[in-house]
Amino acid sequence: MIKKSLNEEIIIEAFLFCIVTLIIGGKGADKNMSTPLTRHEQETIINFNAGEQTATIYTADKAVMRKIDALVADFPSIYRILSETTYAKTYEVPKKYISYRKPRRLTEEQREQARNRIKILNNATTNFNNILDGLH
């Protein structure tokens, strides 16, 4: 078996994805047509290694694309689009922006305080909407 580098595997996967896209969508597939991928096929792959300072993000998930596209628009010198197909995009980002977070653990007291803040906010919103309704 021939050992392939991760970049070669990504290129092969992208090539196969493009072939499948052409078969499913036809040669003139509209770039804005709805995604024919199932929820399980709308994957996101984040790839980086210890030897490089950048990470590659491949995604076929429209929600992830919208978020990263916003970052590309706001920070074009940091986030960039490497490639784009009808159903997926590949981005490059500094790997220092990939993060891992611990789950947030709240005490019962902190939960109660958060509940109270939300109740106050909801009451203020309701009161404000009632005032606005009264002006019409």
Sequence and secondary structure as in RCSB ss.txt:
>XXXX:A:sequence
MIKKSLNEEIIIEAFLFCIVTLIIGGKGADKNMSTPLTRHEQETIINFNAGEQTATIYTADKAVMRKIDALVADF
PSIYRILSETTYAKTYEVPKKYISYRKPRRLTEEQREQARNRIKILNNATTNFNNILDGLH
>XXXX:A:secstr
     HHHHHHHHHHHHHHHHHHHH TT  TTS   S TTTS EEEE  TT SEEEEEE  HHHHHHHHHHHHH 
TTT EEEEE SS EEEEEEGGG          HHHHHHHHHHHHHHHHHHHHHHHHHHHH 
